Amino acid sequence: MEKKQINVPIMAEVFEAGSKPEYLFWVGCAGAFDDRYKKVTRAFAKILDYLEISYACLGPEETCTGDPARRAGNEMLFQMQAMTNIETFKMYEVEKILTICPHCFNTFKNDYPDLGGKYEVVHHTQFLQGLIESGKLKIDSDIFKDKTIAFHDPCYLGRANDEYEAPRFVLNSIPSTKIELKRNKSNALCCGAGGAQMFKEAEEGDKEVYTERTEEVIESGADIVATACPFCMVMLTDGLKYADKQDDLKNLDVAEIIVEALGI
């Protein structure tokens, strides 16, 4: 089956043509610049295109949400970033935001309202759950029927926003064996990158957090560890490489698994 070329709509061009998309797809820094997470951006865009969802991205007008600045303690920089984005959103009459990053999701949902930015913010796993529940997204592929999949809970999706069901609902719609990691849901172990830890040297200790989490993933016996966060993907991918398990155990985003199942 020939793969379709995806032309991602850009908000400025869509507006100039006299249209207003239903959703702003916020790509995020990792989705735009990290080579591994660019694949997740493409995967989710393929799903949006496949289902003919009305959306657009900001393209060159997109900047950082300010999340790392606030978590690292630079409140002034966070507010500067946030106010810039809020003004851009006003210009394009943004009401609904789709994100593929729990950190962006959390910041838009919980931090921006204090500055006047109030939107309907949806993480991509929540969006996919809604599509499956409504019957718009149907998956009957058995490509993963012989695979065992475990889901690693991102801190900013799970504990920060109490969302544990959506990613599991989506994965459960795909014929395969599902298992839970030893520590999961509200008791899940962080990948080690949240709270701006990604951007600083590790503190003194006996073991890296990502190493311990990777060991739990390997011990689970899963063929695939599913993630839904760029920070988690970076840390677990590095952990699997460090353990020389990258050929035996794959780290895939939930959107990538859906794309493979759909064959798009």
C-alpha positions as CSV (number, residue, x, y, z in Angstrom):
1,M,0.0,0.0,0.0
2,E,1.5,3.4,-1.1
3,K,1.9,5.8,1.8
4,K,0.2,9.1,1.3
5,Q,2.2,12.4,1.4
6,I,0.9,14.6,4.2
7,N,0.7,18.3,3.7
8,V,0.3,19.9,7.2
9,P,-1.9,23.0,7.1
10,I,-0.3,26.2,8.5
11,M,-2.6,28.5,10.5
12,A,-1.5,31.7,8.7
13,E,-2.2,30.2,5.3
14,V,-5.5,28.7,6.4
15,F,-6.7,32.0,7.8
16,E,-5.6,33.9,4.7
17,A,-7.7,31.5,2.7
18,G,-10.7,32.5,4.8
19,S,-11.0,29.4,6.9
20,K,-10.8,28.7,10.7
21,P,-9.6,25.2,11.7
22,E,-11.3,23.6,14.7
23,Y,-8.0,22.6,16.4
24,L,-4.6,24.1,16.8
25,F,-2.1,21.2,16.7
26,W,0.7,22.4,19.0
27,V,3.8,20.5,17.8
28,G,6.0,21.5,20.7
29,C,9.8,21.9,20.9
30,A,10.6,18.2,20.9
31,G,8.1,17.5,18.1
32,A,9.7,20.2,16.0
33,F,13.4,19.7,16.7
34,D,14.1,16.3,18.2
35,D,14.8,13.8,15.4
36,R,13.1,10.9,17.3
37,Y,10.0,12.8,18.3
38,K,9.6,14.3,14.8
39,K,8.4,10.8,13.9
40,V,5.6,11.1,16.5
41,T,4.6,14.5,15.0
42,R,4.3,12.9,11.6
43,A,2.4,9.9,13.0
44,F,-0.2,12.1,14.7
45,A,-0.5,14.3,11.6
46,K,-1.1,11.2,9.5
47,I,-4.0,10.2,11.8
48,L,-5.5,13.8,11.7
49,D,-5.2,13.7,7.9
50,Y,-6.6,10.2,7.6
51,L,-9.7,11.1,9.6
52,E,-10.0,14.5,7.9
53,I,-9.8,16.4,11.2
54,S,-10.0,20.2,10.8
55,Y,-6.7,21.4,12.2
56,A,-3.6,23.6,11.5
57,C,-0.2,24.2,13.1
58,L,1.5,27.5,13.7
59,G,4.6,26.5,11.8
60,P,7.3,29.2,12.2
61,E,5.0,31.2,14.5
62,E,5.2,28.5,17.2
63,T,7.5,29.0,20.1
64,C,8.0,27.3,23.5
65,T,5.1,27.2,26.0
66,G,7.6,28.4,28.7
67,D,7.2,25.2,30.7
68,P,10.9,24.5,31.2
69,A,11.5,28.1,32.2
70,R,8.8,27.9,34.9
71,R,9.9,24.5,36.2
72,A,13.5,25.7,36.4
73,G,12.4,28.8,38.3
74,N,12.6,31.5,35.7
75,E,9.1,33.0,36.2
76,M,9.7,36.1,34.1
77,L,10.8,34.2,31.1
78,F,7.8,31.9,31.4
79,Q,5.4,34.8,31.5
80,M,7.0,36.4,28.5
81,Q,6.7,33.2,26.5
82,A,3.1,32.6,27.7
83,M,1.9,36.1,26.9
84,T,3.5,35.9,23.4
85,N,1.6,32.7,22.7
86,I,-1.7,34.0,24.1
87,E,-1.5,37.0,21.8
88,T,-0.9,34.6,18.8
89,F,-3.8,32.5,19.9
90,K,-6.0,35.5,20.0
91,M,-5.0,36.5,16.5
92,Y,-6.1,33.1,15.2
93,E,-9.1,32.8,17.5
94,V,-7.8,29.5,19.0
95,E,-10.3,27.7,21.2
96,K,-9.1,24.1,21.1
97,I,-5.5,22.9,21.3
98,L,-4.1,19.4,20.6
99,T,-0.8,18.5,22.1
100,I,1.5,15.5,21.8
101,C,3.5,16.5,24.9
102,P,2.1,16.2,28.4
103,H,4.3,19.2,29.5
104,C,2.7,21.5,26.9
105,F,-0.7,20.0,27.8
106,N,-0.2,20.7,31.5
107,T,1.1,24.2,30.9
108,F,-1.7,25.3,28.6
109,K,-4.4,23.6,30.8
110,N,-3.2,24.7,34.2
111,D,-0.8,27.6,33.9
112,Y,-2.2,29.7,31.0
113,P,-5.6,30.4,32.5
114,D,-4.0,32.5,35.3
115,L,-2.7,34.8,32.5
116,G,-6.0,35.0,30.6
117,G,-5.4,32.1,28.2
118,K,-8.3,29.7,28.6
119,Y,-8.6,26.9,26.0
120,E,-10.0,23.4,25.6
121,V,-6.7,21.5,25.8
122,V,-6.6,17.8,24.7
123,H,-3.6,15.4,24.9
124,H,-3.4,13.2,21.8
125,T,-4.2,10.1,23.7
126,Q,-7.4,11.7,25.0
127,F,-8.2,12.7,21.4
128,L,-7.6,9.2,20.1
129,Q,-9.8,7.8,22.8
130,G,-12.6,10.1,21.8
131,L,-12.3,9.1,18.2
132,I,-12.4,5.4,19.0
133,E,-15.4,5.8,21.4
134,S,-17.3,7.7,18.7
135,G,-16.6,5.1,16.1
136,K,-14.7,7.4,13.8
137,L,-11.4,5.5,14.4
138,K,-11.7,1.8,13.9
139,I,-8.7,-0.6,14.2
140,D,-9.1,-4.2,13.1
141,S,-5.4,-4.9,12.4
142,D,-3.7,-7.9,13.9
143,I,-0.2,-6.6,13.3
144,F,0.5,-6.5,17.0
145,K,-1.4,-9.7,18.0
146,D,1.8,-11.5,19.0
147,K,3.3,-8.5,20.8
148,T,3.2,-7.7,24.5
149,I,2.8,-4.0,25.2
150,A,3.4,-2.1,28.5
151,F,2.6,1.6,29.0
152,H,4.9,3.9,30.9
153,D,2.8,6.7,32.6
154,P,4.2,10.2,32.0
155,C,4.2,12.3,35.2
156,Y,2.6,15.3,33.6
157,L,-0.2,13.3,32.1
158,G,-0.8,10.9,35.0
159,R,-0.1,12.4,38.5
160,A,-0.2,16.0,37.3
161,N,-3.5,15.7,35.5
162,D,-5.0,12.4,36.6
163,E,-5.1,10.9,33.1
164,Y,-4.4,7.2,33.2
165,E,-7.3,5.8,31.2
166,A,-6.9,7.4,27.8
167,P,-3.6,5.8,26.7
168,R,-4.7,2.4,28.0
169,F,-8.1,2.7,26.3
170,V,-6.3,3.4,23.0
171,L,-3.8,0.6,23.4
172,N,-6.6,-1.8,24.4
173,S,-8.3,-1.2,21.1
174,I,-5.4,-2.8,19.4
175,P,-5.3,-6.7,19.4
176,S,-2.2,-7.5,21.5
177,T,-1.2,-8.6,25.0
178,K,-1.1,-5.7,27.5
179,I,0.8,-5.8,30.8
180,E,1.5,-3.2,33.5
181,L,4.9,-2.2,34.7
182,K,5.8,-2.9,38.3
183,R,5.2,0.7,39.2
184,N,2.3,2.2,37.3
185,K,-0.4,4.8,37.3
186,S,-0.2,7.1,40.4
187,N,2.7,5.0,41.6
188,A,4.7,5.1,38.4
189,L,8.3,5.9,38.4
190,C,9.4,9.1,36.6
191,C,11.6,8.7,33.5
192,G,14.0,11.2,35.1
193,A,13.5,14.2,32.8
194,G,10.5,16.1,34.2
195,G,10.6,19.3,36.1
196,A,13.4,20.7,33.9
197,Q,15.7,17.8,34.9
198,M,16.2,17.2,31.2
199,F,18.3,20.3,31.0
200,K,20.6,20.0,34.0
201,E,23.3,17.6,35.2
202,A,22.2,14.7,37.3
203,E,22.4,15.2,41.1
204,E,24.6,13.0,43.2
205,G,23.3,9.5,43.7
206,D,23.8,5.8,43.1
207,K,21.8,5.4,39.9
208,E,20.2,7.4,37.2
209,V,16.4,7.5,37.4
210,Y,16.0,6.5,33.7
211,T,18.3,3.5,34.3
212,E,16.0,2.2,37.1
213,R,12.9,2.7,35.1
214,T,14.4,1.0,32.0
215,E,15.3,-2.0,34.2
216,E,11.7,-2.2,35.2
217,V,10.6,-2.1,31.6
218,I,13.1,-4.9,30.7
219,E,12.0,-7.0,33.6
220,S,8.3,-6.8,32.6
221,G,9.0,-8.9,29.5
222,A,7.3,-6.5,27.2
223,D,8.1,-6.4,23.4
224,I,7.1,-2.7,23.2
225,V,7.1,0.0,25.9
226,A,4.5,2.6,24.8
227,T,5.0,6.2,25.8
228,A,3.1,9.4,25.2
229,C,5.6,12.1,26.1
230,P,8.8,13.3,24.4
231,F,10.8,13.4,27.6
232,C,9.9,9.8,28.5
233,M,10.7,8.7,25.0
234,V,14.2,10.3,25.1
235,M,15.0,8.8,28.5
236,L,13.7,5.3,27.9
237,T,15.2,5.1,24.4
238,D,18.6,6.1,25.9
239,G,18.1,3.6,28.7
240,L,17.4,0.8,26.2
241,K,20.5,1.7,24.3
242,Y,22.6,1.8,27.4
243,A,21.3,-1.7,28.3
244,D,21.9,-2.8,24.7
245,K,18.2,-3.8,24.4
246,Q,17.1,-1.5,21.7
247,D,16.8,-4.3,19.2
248,D,14.7,-6.5,21.5
249,L,12.4,-4.0,23.1
250,K,10.9,-1.1,21.1
251,N,9.9,2.3,22.5
252,L,6.9,3.6,20.5
253,D,4.5,6.5,21.0
254,V,0.9,5.5,21.2
255,A,0.3,7.5,17.9
256,E,3.0,5.5,16.2
257,I,1.4,2.2,17.2
258,I,-1.9,3.4,15.8
259,V,-0.3,4.4,12.5
260,E,1.3,1.0,12.2
261,A,-2.0,-0.7,13.0
262,L,-3.8,1.4,10.4
263,G,-1.0,0.9,7.8
264,I,-1.0,4.6,6.9
